[in-house]
Amino acid sequence: MKLDRLIGILSILLQRDKVTAPELAEHFEVSRRTIQRDIESLCRAGIPIATAQGAGGGISILEGYRVDRTVLTAPEMQAILTGLRSLDSVSGTRRYAQLMEKLSAGTGGLVPGGAHLLIDLSSWYKTSLPPKIELIQSAIDQHHIIRFTYFSPRGESERTVEPYYLVFHWSAWYVWGWCGLRQDFRLFKLNRMTGLATGETFSPRPAPLPDLEPTRVFPEKYRVTVLFDPSCRWRLMEEYGADRLTVEPDGRLRFTGGFPDAEGVLGWVLTYGDKAELLEPAELRTKLQDMLRRTLAQYENEEA
């Protein structure tokens, strides 16, 4: 990708006093003519690059502009590498790690060999998710709208969206963009999309960053209190941490938390079977009782 290569060339020029076009061409596995066009692109972007012909010549950044070559410390370079590797876990390739290897070329070993922090952003949807991410990323870069069928608690709908940001939040991937149906910016979960395709180009509008506060993404509608068997502590700790738990005199765990919809509350409580008792709100306790009666009747009818 050209952008990756431009970043790599700029990094090398910031780390070294001078480099030749043949060296860059060999390093990035492209032609010298491609490198020349890349240098022209960097110049148009406002980077003051000088070229000198003949023996001892090469490509360099003009003195007075050069960033201190120690601007990125070893821990900082390692943090960048970790982030890029985490993106590889989504795409299933080594593209970003290879980019980092190119960025660190000639830095005198700024990137340590051993990584002590590994991040895997992949999910159960490893076959369906990467193509969606690649398509949306391309649509964002080229300002193409995206179309898809979206499934939400409110039902199924057809959406046309101007995409602006890919977002990884709370173990899931989203796209943030202007929704033609709602005439506003919305956050869409990639796993709820089908039939994703690109459309015509659009003129980008000023796009605010998405507000990822939990109360904004999942607005609280129900304040829930549930009693759990002590054996559920490990799972509650994993899902919500210790802050929402108190221990009752009989050893049971009292959980208090907010949920955006009734279906989410009931489905979640039922996954604990008889080890959970929904206390509040009363309306959801009644709904759960009705649901259990219908479920029991269904199984009794089958046995009959």
Disulfide bonds with the S-S distance in Angstrom:
none
